[in-house]
Amino acid sequence: MATSILAPAQFAAPSAEIVVGDDEQVIIAIYSDVAGDIPSGPVLRLQRKDINNNFMTVATPGYGKIFLSNGCQQIVITTPGTYRILRPDITAWGVNVGVQQGV
């Protein structure tokens, strides 16, 4: 069952924290509050909490950026740690985007 960790909107905001334990997989997906596809363009960022409790953008190529498109609307996190998704201001795209954990 999916749980919203960031309500659909267009303003910049971080999601609730996502905790991934040993031997766990967590599915993170984007969604909108209106019917239809989410347009390509906006980029959400995956951030991981470091040992000083600061969030840093994951720098692994192709992993830290979540491009909103028909081809990538979810990711699976398998590395243990505490994460969050950072949504930038996406008002230029004119669609509300939220983030959910699980499916």
Secondary structure, DSSP 4 states (H G I P E B T S, - for coil): --EEEEEEESS-EEPPPEEE-TT--EEEEEE-SSSSPPPS--EEEEEEE-TTS-EEE--STTTSEEE-BTTBSEEEE-S-EEEEEEE---GGGT--EEEEE--
